[in-house]
Amino acid sequence: MKTLNRTFLLMLTLLMLASCDVSKKVVYDFSKSKEVQAAIADGQIRIKPNDRITVIVSSQNPELAAPFNAPSSYNSLSHNPLSATNSAGAQSLQIRTVGSDGTLDFPMIGKIECAGKTRSELAKEIESKIIDGGYISDAIVNIQFSDLKFFVLGEVDRPGQFDITRDKITVLEALAMAGDMTIYGNRENVAVIRRNGNNGHDVYELNFLKGEQMTSPAFYLQQGDVVYVQPNKYKAATAEINQNRTFWLSIVSTLITATSLVLTIVNFAKKN
């Protein structure tokens, strides 16, 4: 009886140790969270060439703001500019595309450098140009992003594309939107692929088991970012086993079929 109890305790201890080792491979580490503010960027989304943004100029006198809110070609196809019922909708759809050179051709005040600026920085610059130019003394500019997305691929529950609705969307929130990593996701090497200004891509590797995601420049996502969760070695091994199993099952099935055919022919020959 004592031998059985010792054996049981030994097995229980080994099981607990194995569980601890496994948990270390799936539990996120946030030990470096205190270093985040000092180590990463402010998280504000910076405007890039070809981004689509809405720019709304407001004033206590709507007639003064009207020339700055002239309907874009998109709006002219979607709304009747002579219809009063569509005026609010047209204003809310002032969608403008930043040029490939990073500038925006704005009514009345001409081209404005946009690339690399936040929404608030660009809004303040447009306000200054309108006020200093003597167009509107109480101009207020509101800028919102339109159609900005990021993508989550690989070993997550719901891979796909997701809308950017605000600044400071973290890679953790991105994974949450995608249903989190599966048990087969490699938490030691999650890649964030980001377009740079040289028509190339930068790749940031994040280790979620050592808290490195908290201090990475890719902790806050930018438009067009791709978060890729690689499969871990267990998933790779399982896939290889399944492939080998399928191959050998196919071989065995073929051999059984061939043997059955040969026996049928032999039996037929004996009877005749």
ChimeraX commands (.cxc) that place a marker at each C-alpha (Angstrom):
marker #1 position 0.00,0.00,0.00 radius 0.5
marker #1 position 2.85,2.37,0.91 radius 0.5
marker #1 position 4.48,1.59,-2.43 radius 0.5
marker #1 position 1.31,2.53,-4.29 radius 0.5
marker #1 position 1.01,5.79,-2.33 radius 0.5
marker #1 position 4.63,6.68,-3.13 radius 0.5
marker #1 position 4.11,5.88,-6.77 radius 0.5
marker #1 position 0.97,8.03,-6.84 radius 0.5
marker #1 position 2.75,10.97,-5.16 radius 0.5
marker #1 position 5.67,10.66,-7.57 radius 0.5
marker #1 position 3.34,10.69,-10.59 radius 0.5
marker #1 position 1.41,13.67,-9.17 radius 0.5
marker #1 position 4.67,15.60,-8.61 radius 0.5
marker #1 position 5.86,14.89,-12.14 radius 0.5
marker #1 position 2.49,15.97,-13.53 radius 0.5
marker #1 position 2.61,19.25,-11.60 radius 0.5
marker #1 position 6.15,19.96,-12.79 radius 0.5
marker #1 position 5.15,19.23,-16.38 radius 0.5
marker #1 position 2.13,21.53,-16.01 radius 0.5
marker #1 position 4.34,24.34,-14.71 radius 0.5
marker #1 position 6.71,23.90,-17.65 radius 0.5
marker #1 position 3.80,24.01,-20.14 radius 0.5
marker #1 position 2.24,27.08,-18.51 radius 0.5
marker #1 position 5.49,28.97,-18.96 radius 0.5
marker #1 position 5.11,28.47,-22.70 radius 0.5
marker #1 position 1.57,29.85,-22.99 radius 0.5
marker #1 position 1.22,32.53,-20.27 radius 0.5
marker #1 position 1.99,36.08,-21.38 radius 0.5
marker #1 position 4.61,38.01,-19.41 radius 0.5
marker #1 position 3.86,41.62,-18.42 radius 0.5
marker #1 position 6.83,42.11,-16.10 radius 0.5
marker #1 position 8.20,44.99,-18.19 radius 0.5
marker #1 position 4.95,46.96,-18.27 radius 0.5
marker #1 position 6.46,49.74,-16.12 radius 0.5
marker #1 position 9.02,50.44,-18.85 radius 0.5
marker #1 position 6.45,50.90,-21.60 radius 0.5
marker #1 position 5.94,54.66,-21.45 radius 0.5
marker #1 position 9.66,55.34,-21.63 radius 0.5
marker #1 position 10.52,52.76,-24.25 radius 0.5
marker #1 position 7.90,53.00,-27.00 radius 0.5
marker #1 position 6.43,55.68,-29.23 radius 0.5
marker #1 position 3.36,57.71,-28.29 radius 0.5
marker #1 position 1.07,55.34,-30.20 radius 0.5
marker #1 position -0.49,58.06,-32.34 radius 0.5
marker #1 position -1.16,56.95,-35.90 radius 0.5
marker #1 position 0.91,58.96,-38.33 radius 0.5
marker #1 position -0.51,59.92,-41.72 radius 0.5
marker #1 position 1.07,58.12,-44.68 radius 0.5
marker #1 position 0.87,58.64,-48.46 radius 0.5
marker #1 position -2.36,57.32,-50.00 radius 0.5
marker #1 position -4.24,57.37,-46.68 radius 0.5
marker #1 position -7.90,58.36,-46.92 radius 0.5
marker #1 position -9.00,60.94,-44.36 radius 0.5
marker #1 position -12.05,63.09,-43.69 radius 0.5
marker #1 position -11.45,66.80,-43.08 radius 0.5
marker #1 position -14.34,68.88,-41.72 radius 0.5
marker #1 position -14.03,72.65,-41.21 radius 0.5
marker #1 position -16.56,74.18,-38.82 radius 0.5
marker #1 position -17.46,77.76,-37.93 radius 0.5
marker #1 position -20.26,79.67,-36.25 radius 0.5
marker #1 position -20.97,80.94,-39.77 radius 0.5
marker #1 position -21.52,77.82,-41.92 radius 0.5
marker #1 position -21.36,79.89,-45.11 radius 0.5
marker #1 position -17.73,80.78,-44.42 radius 0.5
marker #1 position -16.82,77.11,-43.86 radius 0.5
marker #1 position -18.70,75.87,-46.94 radius 0.5
marker #1 position -15.86,76.49,-49.48 radius 0.5
marker #1 position -13.51,74.37,-47.37 radius 0.5
marker #1 position -16.04,71.55,-47.24 radius 0.5
marker #1 position -16.66,71.36,-50.99 radius 0.5
marker #1 position -17.89,67.84,-51.89 radius 0.5
marker #1 position -15.18,65.57,-53.23 radius 0.5
marker #1 position -15.62,63.56,-56.40 radius 0.5
marker #1 position -16.66,60.63,-54.20 radius 0.5
marker #1 position -19.45,62.71,-52.69 radius 0.5
marker #1 position -20.62,64.07,-56.04 radius 0.5
marker #1 position -21.26,60.52,-57.18 radius 0.5
marker #1 position -23.05,59.59,-53.97 radius 0.5
marker #1 position -25.07,62.73,-53.19 radius 0.5
marker #1 position -27.05,65.42,-54.95 radius 0.5
marker #1 position -25.32,68.70,-53.94 radius 0.5
marker #1 position -28.58,70.59,-54.53 radius 0.5
marker #1 position -30.43,68.50,-52.00 radius 0.5
marker #1 position -30.65,70.04,-48.53 radius 0.5
marker #1 position -31.36,66.65,-47.00 radius 0.5
marker #1 position -27.97,65.40,-48.16 radius 0.5
marker #1 position -25.91,68.36,-46.95 radius 0.5
marker #1 position -25.15,66.81,-43.55 radius 0.5
marker #1 position -24.25,63.50,-45.16 radius 0.5
marker #1 position -21.99,65.23,-47.67 radius 0.5
marker #1 position -20.20,67.07,-44.88 radius 0.5
marker #1 position -19.63,63.86,-42.96 radius 0.5
marker #1 position -18.11,62.27,-46.06 radius 0.5
marker #1 position -15.36,64.74,-46.90 radius 0.5
marker #1 position -13.08,61.88,-47.83 radius 0.5
marker #1 position -9.79,63.06,-49.27 radius 0.5
marker #1 position -6.82,60.97,-50.35 radius 0.5
marker #1 position -3.31,61.98,-49.36 radius 0.5
marker #1 position -1.09,62.08,-52.43 radius 0.5
marker #1 position 1.74,59.64,-53.06 radius 0.5
marker #1 position 4.10,62.53,-52.24 radius 0.5
marker #1 position 2.52,62.87,-48.78 radius 0.5
marker #1 position 0.66,66.11,-49.51 radius 0.5
marker #1 position -3.01,67.04,-49.52 radius 0.5
marker #1 position -4.46,69.53,-51.99 radius 0.5
marker #1 position -6.86,71.49,-49.78 radius 0.5
marker #1 position -9.46,74.03,-51.02 radius 0.5
marker #1 position -8.51,77.71,-50.77 radius 0.5
marker #1 position -5.16,77.18,-49.04 radius 0.5
marker #1 position -3.43,74.81,-51.51 radius 0.5
marker #1 position -1.09,71.91,-50.77 radius 0.5
marker #1 position -0.28,70.88,-47.22 radius 0.5
marker #1 position 2.40,68.44,-46.07 radius 0.5
marker #1 position 0.64,65.58,-44.29 radius 0.5
marker #1 position 2.96,62.58,-44.15 radius 0.5
marker #1 position 4.33,61.85,-40.69 radius 0.5
marker #1 position 1.84,64.07,-38.88 radius 0.5
marker #1 position -0.89,63.02,-36.46 radius 0.5
marker #1 position -4.51,64.01,-37.01 radius 0.5
marker #1 position -4.32,66.71,-34.35 radius 0.5
marker #1 position -1.09,68.14,-35.76 radius 0.5
marker #1 position -2.55,68.38,-39.25 radius 0.5
marker #1 position -5.82,69.83,-37.93 radius 0.5
marker #1 position -3.95,72.58,-36.05 radius 0.5
marker #1 position -1.89,73.44,-39.15 radius 0.5
marker #1 position -5.00,73.72,-41.34 radius 0.5
marker #1 position -6.72,75.84,-38.67 radius 0.5
marker #1 position -3.72,78.19,-38.56 radius 0.5
marker #1 position -3.65,78.59,-42.34 radius 0.5
marker #1 position -7.39,79.33,-42.47 radius 0.5
marker #1 position -7.30,81.81,-39.57 radius 0.5
marker #1 position -3.99,83.49,-40.51 radius 0.5
marker #1 position -5.18,83.75,-44.12 radius 0.5
marker #1 position -8.16,85.79,-42.95 radius 0.5
marker #1 position -10.74,83.27,-44.21 radius 0.5
marker #1 position -12.41,82.31,-40.88 radius 0.5
marker #1 position -11.49,83.72,-37.47 radius 0.5
marker #1 position -13.07,80.89,-35.46 radius 0.5
marker #1 position -12.23,77.90,-37.67 radius 0.5
marker #1 position -12.26,74.45,-36.06 radius 0.5
marker #1 position -10.91,71.50,-38.03 radius 0.5
marker #1 position -11.74,67.88,-37.31 radius 0.5
marker #1 position -9.85,65.05,-39.02 radius 0.5
marker #1 position -10.69,61.36,-38.94 radius 0.5
marker #1 position -9.11,58.38,-40.66 radius 0.5
marker #1 position -11.14,56.45,-43.20 radius 0.5
marker #1 position -10.71,52.82,-44.32 radius 0.5
marker #1 position -7.58,52.14,-42.27 radius 0.5
marker #1 position -6.99,48.48,-41.45 radius 0.5
marker #1 position -4.56,46.02,-39.90 radius 0.5
marker #1 position -4.32,42.26,-40.43 radius 0.5
marker #1 position -3.84,39.27,-38.12 radius 0.5
marker #1 position -2.72,35.98,-39.65 radius 0.5
marker #1 position -1.44,32.58,-38.56 radius 0.5
marker #1 position -2.23,30.67,-35.38 radius 0.5
marker #1 position -5.15,32.76,-34.09 radius 0.5
marker #1 position -8.77,31.81,-33.64 radius 0.5
marker #1 position -10.19,34.28,-36.19 radius 0.5
marker #1 position -7.57,35.51,-38.69 radius 0.5
marker #1 position -8.58,38.39,-40.95 radius 0.5
marker #1 position -8.54,42.15,-41.46 radius 0.5
marker #1 position -9.75,44.62,-38.83 radius 0.5
marker #1 position -10.64,48.32,-38.93 radius 0.5
marker #1 position -8.58,50.94,-37.14 radius 0.5
marker #1 position -11.14,53.12,-35.38 radius 0.5
marker #1 position -8.82,55.03,-33.05 radius 0.5
marker #1 position -5.22,55.68,-32.09 radius 0.5
marker #1 position -3.22,53.49,-29.73 radius 0.5
marker #1 position -4.48,50.06,-30.75 radius 0.5
marker #1 position -1.99,47.65,-29.18 radius 0.5
marker #1 position -0.82,44.31,-30.54 radius 0.5
marker #1 position -2.56,42.71,-27.54 radius 0.5
marker #1 position -5.87,44.27,-28.58 radius 0.5
marker #1 position -5.25,43.11,-32.15 radius 0.5
marker #1 position -4.82,39.53,-30.94 radius 0.5
marker #1 position -7.96,39.86,-28.80 radius 0.5
marker #1 position -9.94,40.99,-31.86 radius 0.5
marker #1 position -8.68,37.87,-33.64 radius 0.5
marker #1 position -9.76,35.61,-30.78 radius 0.5
marker #1 position -6.25,35.33,-29.26 radius 0.5
marker #1 position -3.51,32.89,-30.19 radius 0.5
marker #1 position -4.39,29.23,-30.36 radius 0.5
marker #1 position -2.56,26.74,-28.15 radius 0.5
marker #1 position -0.33,26.07,-31.17 radius 0.5
marker #1 position 0.77,29.70,-31.55 radius 0.5
marker #1 position 4.46,30.44,-31.03 radius 0.5
marker #1 position 4.38,33.05,-28.26 radius 0.5
marker #1 position 8.13,33.50,-28.37 radius 0.5
marker #1 position 8.17,34.92,-31.88 radius 0.5
marker #1 position 5.15,36.94,-33.03 radius 0.5
marker #1 position 6.00,39.08,-36.05 radius 0.5
marker #1 position 4.62,42.53,-36.85 radius 0.5
marker #1 position 5.30,43.47,-40.47 radius 0.5
marker #1 position 5.15,47.21,-41.17 radius 0.5
marker #1 position 5.54,49.25,-44.34 radius 0.5
marker #1 position 8.31,51.84,-44.18 radius 0.5
marker #1 position 8.91,55.00,-46.15 radius 0.5
marker #1 position 11.27,53.29,-48.60 radius 0.5
marker #1 position 8.61,51.09,-50.23 radius 0.5
marker #1 position 9.91,48.23,-48.11 radius 0.5
marker #1 position 8.90,46.49,-44.90 radius 0.5
marker #1 position 10.27,46.35,-41.37 radius 0.5
marker #1 position 9.73,43.18,-39.33 radius 0.5
marker #1 position 9.49,43.37,-35.53 radius 0.5
marker #1 position 9.75,40.12,-33.55 radius 0.5
marker #1 position 7.89,40.10,-30.22 radius 0.5
marker #1 position 8.46,37.58,-27.43 radius 0.5
marker #1 position 5.30,37.39,-25.32 radius 0.5
marker #1 position 6.94,35.04,-22.80 radius 0.5
marker #1 position 9.56,37.61,-21.77 radius 0.5
marker #1 position 7.45,40.76,-21.82 radius 0.5
marker #1 position 9.27,42.09,-24.89 radius 0.5
marker #1 position 6.01,42.99,-26.59 radius 0.5
marker #1 position 5.56,45.77,-24.05 radius 0.5
marker #1 position 8.69,47.64,-25.12 radius 0.5
marker #1 position 8.62,47.04,-28.87 radius 0.5
marker #1 position 8.13,49.89,-31.38 radius 0.5
marker #1 position 5.37,47.66,-32.79 radius 0.5
marker #1 position 3.42,47.52,-29.50 radius 0.5
marker #1 position 1.06,50.15,-30.92 radius 0.5
marker #1 position -0.14,49.25,-34.41 radius 0.5
marker #1 position -0.03,51.48,-37.48 radius 0.5
marker #1 position -2.20,51.34,-40.59 radius 0.5
marker #1 position -1.45,48.36,-42.80 radius 0.5
marker #1 position 0.40,46.41,-40.11 radius 0.5
marker #1 position 0.33,42.62,-40.41 radius 0.5
marker #1 position 0.50,40.60,-37.18 radius 0.5
marker #1 position 1.66,37.05,-37.92 radius 0.5
marker #1 position 1.59,34.30,-35.29 radius 0.5
marker #1 position 3.84,31.44,-36.31 radius 0.5
marker #1 position 2.97,27.82,-35.44 radius 0.5
marker #1 position 5.03,26.35,-32.62 radius 0.5
marker #1 position 7.12,23.19,-32.92 radius 0.5
marker #1 position 4.27,21.03,-31.61 radius 0.5
marker #1 position 1.96,22.16,-34.41 radius 0.5
marker #1 position 4.73,21.62,-36.97 radius 0.5
marker #1 position 5.40,18.13,-35.60 radius 0.5
marker #1 position 1.68,17.31,-35.61 radius 0.5
marker #1 position 1.37,18.46,-39.22 radius 0.5
marker #1 position 4.35,16.32,-40.22 radius 0.5
marker #1 position 2.92,13.28,-38.39 radius 0.5
marker #1 position -0.45,13.77,-40.07 radius 0.5
marker #1 position 1.20,14.03,-43.48 radius 0.5
marker #1 position 3.26,10.89,-42.87 radius 0.5
marker #1 position 0.19,9.09,-41.52 radius 0.5
marker #1 position -1.80,10.01,-44.61 radius 0.5
marker #1 position 1.06,8.83,-46.84 radius 0.5
marker #1 position 1.44,5.46,-45.11 radius 0.5
marker #1 position -2.31,4.89,-44.92 radius 0.5
marker #1 position -2.44,5.49,-48.65 radius 0.5
marker #1 position 0.39,2.97,-49.20 radius 0.5
marker #1 position -1.27,0.37,-46.97 radius 0.5
marker #1 position -4.62,0.89,-48.66 radius 0.5
marker #1 position -3.03,0.43,-52.07 radius 0.5
marker #1 position -1.23,-2.75,-50.93 radius 0.5
marker #1 position -4.44,-4.19,-49.49 radius 0.5
marker #1 position -6.30,-3.45,-52.70 radius 0.5
marker #1 position -3.52,-4.99,-54.82 radius 0.5
marker #1 position -3.32,-8.09,-52.58 radius 0.5
marker #1 position -7.06,-8.55,-52.71 radius 0.5
marker #1 position -6.98,-8.30,-56.49 radius 0.5
marker #1 position -4.15,-10.86,-56.76 radius 0.5
marker #1 position -5.96,-13.32,-54.46 radius 0.5
marker #1 position -9.13,-12.92,-56.48 radius 0.5
marker #1 position -7.25,-13.68,-59.70 radius 0.5
marker #1 position -5.49,-16.72,-58.13 radius 0.5
marker #1 position -8.74,-18.15,-56.78 radius 0.5
marker #1 position -10.41,-17.64,-60.12 radius 0.5
marker #1 position -7.54,-19.43,-61.88 radius 0.5
marker #1 position -7.74,-22.42,-59.46 radius 0.5
marker #1 position -11.44,-22.84,-60.07 radius 0.5
marker #1 position -10.89,-22.95,-63.80 radius 0.5
marker link #1:1,2 radius 0.2
marker link #1:2,3 radius 0.2
marker link #1:3,4 radius 0.2
marker link #1:4,5 radius 0.2
marker link #1:5,6 radius 0.2
marker link #1:6,7 radius 0.2
marker link #1:7,8 radius 0.2
marker link #1:8,9 radius 0.2
marker link #1:9,10 radius 0.2
marker link #1:10,11 radius 0.2
marker link #1:11,12 radius 0.2
marker link #1:12,13 radius 0.2
marker link #1:13,14 radius 0.2
marker link #1:14,15 radius 0.2
marker link #1:15,16 radius 0.2
marker link #1:16,17 radius 0.2
marker link #1:17,18 radius 0.2
marker link #1:18,19 radius 0.2
marker link #1:19,20 radius 0.2
marker link #1:20,21 radius 0.2
marker link #1:21,22 radius 0.2
marker link #1:22,23 radius 0.2
marker link #1:23,24 radius 0.2
marker link #1:24,25 radius 0.2
marker link #1:25,26 radius 0.2
marker link #1:26,27 radius 0.2
marker link #1:27,28 radius 0.2
marker link #1:28,29 radius 0.2
marker link #1:29,30 radius 0.2
marker link #1:30,31 radius 0.2
marker link #1:31,32 radius 0.2
marker link #1:32,33 radius 0.2
marker link #1:33,34 radius 0.2
marker link #1:34,35 radius 0.2
marker link #1:35,36 radius 0.2
marker link #1:36,37 radius 0.2
marker link #1:37,38 radius 0.2
marker link #1:38,39 radius 0.2
marker link #1:39,40 radius 0.2
marker link #1:40,41 radius 0.2
marker link #1:41,42 radius 0.2
marker link #1:42,43 radius 0.2
marker link #1:43,44 radius 0.2
marker link #1:44,45 radius 0.2
marker link #1:45,46 radius 0.2
marker link #1:46,47 radius 0.2
marker link #1:47,48 radius 0.2
marker link #1:48,49 radius 0.2
marker link #1:49,50 radius 0.2
marker link #1:50,51 radius 0.2
marker link #1:51,52 radius 0.2
marker link #1:52,53 radius 0.2
marker link #1:53,54 radius 0.2
marker link #1:54,55 radius 0.2
marker link #1:55,56 radius 0.2
marker link #1:56,57 radius 0.2
marker link #1:57,58 radius 0.2
marker link #1:58,59 radius 0.2
marker link #1:59,60 radius 0.2
marker link #1:60,61 radius 0.2
marker link #1:61,62 radius 0.2
marker link #1:62,63 radius 0.2
marker link #1:63,64 radius 0.2
marker link #1:64,65 radius 0.2
marker link #1:65,66 radius 0.2
marker link #1:66,67 radius 0.2
marker link #1:67,68 radius 0.2
marker link #1:68,69 radius 0.2
marker link #1:69,70 radius 0.2
marker link #1:70,71 radius 0.2
marker link #1:71,72 radius 0.2
marker link #1:72,73 radius 0.2
marker link #1:73,74 radius 0.2
marker link #1:74,75 radius 0.2
marker link #1:75,76 radius 0.2
marker link #1:76,77 radius 0.2
marker link #1:77,78 radius 0.2
marker link #1:78,79 radius 0.2
marker link #1:79,80 radius 0.2
marker link #1:80,81 radius 0.2
marker link #1:81,82 radius 0.2
marker link #1:82,83 radius 0.2
marker link #1:83,84 radius 0.2
marker link #1:84,85 radius 0.2
marker link #1:85,86 radius 0.2
marker link #1:86,87 radius 0.2
marker link #1:87,88 radius 0.2
marker link #1:88,89 radius 0.2
marker link #1:89,90 radius 0.2
marker link #1:90,91 radius 0.2
marker link #1:91,92 radius 0.2
marker link #1:92,93 radius 0.2
marker link #1:93,94 radius 0.2
marker link #1:94,95 radius 0.2
marker link #1:95,96 radius 0.2
marker link #1:96,97 radius 0.2
marker link #1:97,98 radius 0.2
marker link #1:98,99 radius 0.2
marker link #1:99,100 radius 0.2
marker link #1:100,101 radius 0.2
marker link #1:101,102 radius 0.2
marker link #1:102,103 radius 0.2
marker link #1:103,104 radius 0.2
marker link #1:104,105 radius 0.2
marker link #1:105,106 radius 0.2
marker link #1:106,107 radius 0.2
marker link #1:107,108 radius 0.2
marker link #1:108,109 radius 0.2
marker link #1:109,110 radius 0.2
marker link #1:110,111 radius 0.2
marker link #1:111,112 radius 0.2
marker link #1:112,113 radius 0.2
marker link #1:113,114 radius 0.2
marker link #1:114,115 radius 0.2
marker link #1:115,116 radius 0.2
marker link #1:116,117 radius 0.2
marker link #1:117,118 radius 0.2
marker link #1:118,119 radius 0.2
marker link #1:119,120 radius 0.2
marker link #1:120,121 radius 0.2
marker link #1:121,122 radius 0.2
marker link #1:122,123 radius 0.2
marker link #1:123,124 radius 0.2
marker link #1:124,125 radius 0.2
marker link #1:125,126 radius 0.2
marker link #1:126,127 radius 0.2
marker link #1:127,128 radius 0.2
marker link #1:128,129 radius 0.2
marker link #1:129,130 radius 0.2
marker link #1:130,131 radius 0.2
marker link #1:131,132 radius 0.2
marker link #1:132,133 radius 0.2
marker link #1:133,134 radius 0.2
marker link #1:134,135 radius 0.2
marker link #1:135,136 radius 0.2
marker link #1:136,137 radius 0.2
marker link #1:137,138 radius 0.2
marker link #1:138,139 radius 0.2
marker link #1:139,140 radius 0.2
marker link #1:140,141 radius 0.2
marker link #1:141,142 radius 0.2
marker link #1:142,143 radius 0.2
marker link #1:143,144 radius 0.2
marker link #1:144,145 radius 0.2
marker link #1:145,146 radius 0.2
marker link #1:146,147 radius 0.2
marker link #1:147,148 radius 0.2
marker link #1:148,149 radius 0.2
marker link #1:149,150 radius 0.2
marker link #1:150,151 radius 0.2
marker link #1:151,152 radius 0.2
marker link #1:152,153 radius 0.2
marker link #1:153,154 radius 0.2
marker link #1:154,155 radius 0.2
marker link #1:155,156 radius 0.2
marker link #1:156,157 radius 0.2
marker link #1:157,158 radius 0.2
marker link #1:158,159 radius 0.2
marker link #1:159,160 radius 0.2
marker link #1:160,161 radius 0.2
marker link #1:161,162 radius 0.2
marker link #1:162,163 radius 0.2
marker link #1:163,164 radius 0.2
marker link #1:164,165 radius 0.2
marker link #1:165,166 radius 0.2
marker link #1:166,167 radius 0.2
marker link #1:167,168 radius 0.2
marker link #1:168,169 radius 0.2
marker link #1:169,170 radius 0.2
marker link #1:170,171 radius 0.2
marker link #1:171,172 radius 0.2
marker link #1:172,173 radius 0.2
marker link #1:173,174 radius 0.2
marker link #1:174,175 radius 0.2
marker link #1:175,176 radius 0.2
marker link #1:176,177 radius 0.2
marker link #1:177,178 radius 0.2
marker link #1:178,179 radius 0.2
marker link #1:179,180 radius 0.2
marker link #1:180,181 radius 0.2
marker link #1:181,182 radius 0.2
marker link #1:182,183 radius 0.2
marker link #1:183,184 radius 0.2
marker link #1:184,185 radius 0.2
marker link #1:185,186 radius 0.2
marker link #1:186,187 radius 0.2
marker link #1:187,188 radius 0.2
marker link #1:188,189 radius 0.2
marker link #1:189,190 radius 0.2
marker link #1:190,191 radius 0.2
marker link #1:191,192 radius 0.2
marker link #1:192,193 radius 0.2
marker link #1:193,194 radius 0.2
marker link #1:194,195 radius 0.2
marker link #1:195,196 radius 0.2
marker link #1:196,197 radius 0.2
marker link #1:197,198 radius 0.2
marker link #1:198,199 radius 0.2
marker link #1:199,200 radius 0.2
marker link #1:200,201 radius 0.2
marker link #1:201,202 radius 0.2
marker link #1:202,203 radius 0.2
marker link #1:203,204 radius 0.2
marker link #1:204,205 radius 0.2
marker link #1:205,206 radius 0.2
marker link #1:206,207 radius 0.2
marker link #1:207,208 radius 0.2
marker link #1:208,209 radius 0.2
marker link #1:209,210 radius 0.2
marker link #1:210,211 radius 0.2
marker link #1:211,212 radius 0.2
marker link #1:212,213 radius 0.2
marker link #1:213,214 radius 0.2
marker link #1:214,215 radius 0.2
marker link #1:215,216 radius 0.2
marker link #1:216,217 radius 0.2
marker link #1:217,218 radius 0.2
marker link #1:218,219 radius 0.2
marker link #1:219,220 radius 0.2
marker link #1:220,221 radius 0.2
marker link #1:221,222 radius 0.2
marker link #1:222,223 radius 0.2
marker link #1:223,224 radius 0.2
marker link #1:224,225 radius 0.2
marker link #1:225,226 radius 0.2
marker link #1:226,227 radius 0.2
marker link #1:227,228 radius 0.2
marker link #1:228,229 radius 0.2
marker link #1:229,230 radius 0.2
marker link #1:230,231 radius 0.2
marker link #1:231,232 radius 0.2
marker link #1:232,233 radius 0.2
marker link #1:233,234 radius 0.2
marker link #1:234,235 radius 0.2
marker link #1:235,236 radius 0.2
marker link #1:236,237 radius 0.2
marker link #1:237,238 radius 0.2
marker link #1:238,239 radius 0.2
marker link #1:239,240 radius 0.2
marker link #1:240,241 radius 0.2
marker link #1:241,242 radius 0.2
marker link #1:242,243 radius 0.2
marker link #1:243,244 radius 0.2
marker link #1:244,245 radius 0.2
marker link #1:245,246 radius 0.2
marker link #1:246,247 radius 0.2
marker link #1:247,248 radius 0.2
marker link #1:248,249 radius 0.2
marker link #1:249,250 radius 0.2
marker link #1:250,251 radius 0.2
marker link #1:251,252 radius 0.2
marker link #1:252,253 radius 0.2
marker link #1:253,254 radius 0.2
marker link #1:254,255 radius 0.2
marker link #1:255,256 radius 0.2
marker link #1:256,257 radius 0.2
marker link #1:257,258 radius 0.2
marker link #1:258,259 radius 0.2
marker link #1:259,260 radius 0.2
marker link #1:260,261 radius 0.2
marker link #1:261,262 radius 0.2
marker link #1:262,263 radius 0.2
marker link #1:263,264 radius 0.2
marker link #1:264,265 radius 0.2
marker link #1:265,266 radius 0.2
marker link #1:266,267 radius 0.2
marker link #1:267,268 radius 0.2
marker link #1:268,269 radius 0.2
marker link #1:269,270 radius 0.2
marker link #1:270,271 radius 0.2
marker link #1:271,272 radius 0.2
view
